[in-house]
């Protein structure tokens, strides 16, 4: 099957990741507690930010696409975003 017929989810599934032991994104969850909008939960294209039943934000960095959107969208500076060690992270095969 040609890649031009793959859905966005299927294309994202083809990406390979180099995962560091330390996350390249660190979230200050104390700041998130006071955030009403929680834009990180709806701007992340990989949907890695979630909110639990108590309104707490959770983040899973392993599937990060390294777009930096969460850092830009956070109005309170709760997201500390850096490239993974060595400057290498996700490898896009079919961008």
C-alpha positions in Angstrom: 0.0 0.0 0.0 1.3 3.4 -0.9 1.9 5.9 2.0 -0.4 8.5 0.2 -3.4 6.4 1.3 -2.5 6.2 5.0 -4.4 8.1 7.6 -2.6 10.5 9.9 -2.7 8.0 12.7 -1.2 5.3 10.5 1.5 7.7 9.4 2.3 8.7 12.9 2.6 5.0 13.8 5.5 4.7 11.3 7.7 7.1 13.2 10.5 5.7 15.3 11.6 7.2 18.6 14.9 7.5 20.5 13.7 7.7 24.1 16.0 9.1 26.8 15.9 8.0 30.4 15.1 11.6 31.3 12.1 13.3 29.7 12.9 16.1 27.3 9.7 17.9 28.4 9.1 18.6 32.1 5.7 19.8 33.3 5.3 21.8 36.5 2.0 20.2 37.6 1.7 22.8 40.5 1.2 25.5 37.9 -1.2 23.3 35.9 -3.5 23.0 38.9 -4.3 26.7 38.6 -4.8 26.7 34.8 -8.4 26.8 33.8 -8.0 26.5 30.0 -5.5 23.6 30.0 -4.6 24.3 26.3 -1.9 21.5 26.3 -4.7 18.9 26.4 -6.1 20.0 23.1 -3.1 21.5 21.1 -0.8 18.5 21.4 -1.1 16.6 18.0 0.0 13.3 19.7 -2.6 13.8 22.5 -0.1 13.2 25.2 -1.6 15.5 27.8 -4.7 14.3 29.6 -6.8 15.5 32.5 -8.0 13.1 35.2 -11.3 13.1 37.0 -9.8 15.5 39.6 -8.7 18.1 37.0 -5.0 17.2 37.2 -2.9 17.3 34.1 -0.8 14.2 33.2 1.8 14.0 30.5 3.5 11.0 28.7 6.6 12.1 26.9 7.4 8.8 25.1 5.2 9.5 22.1 6.2 13.1 21.7 6.4 14.5 18.1 8.7 17.3 19.3 6.7 20.0 17.6 7.0 22.4 20.6 3.3 23.4 20.5 2.7 22.7 24.2 5.5 25.0 25.2 4.1 27.8 23.0 0.4 27.2 24.0 1.0 27.1 27.8 0.0 30.6 29.0 1.6 30.1 32.4 5.1 28.7 31.5 4.5 25.3 33.0 6.2 23.4 30.2 10.0 23.2 30.1 10.8 21.8 26.7 14.3 20.8 25.4 15.5 18.6 22.6 16.5 15.1 23.8 20.2 14.4 24.6 22.4 14.6 21.5 19.8 16.7 19.7 18.1 13.6 18.3 14.7 12.4 19.1 11.9 11.3 16.7 12.9 10.1 13.2 10.4 11.0 10.5 10.5 8.5 7.7 7.5 9.8 5.6 7.1 13.4 6.5 
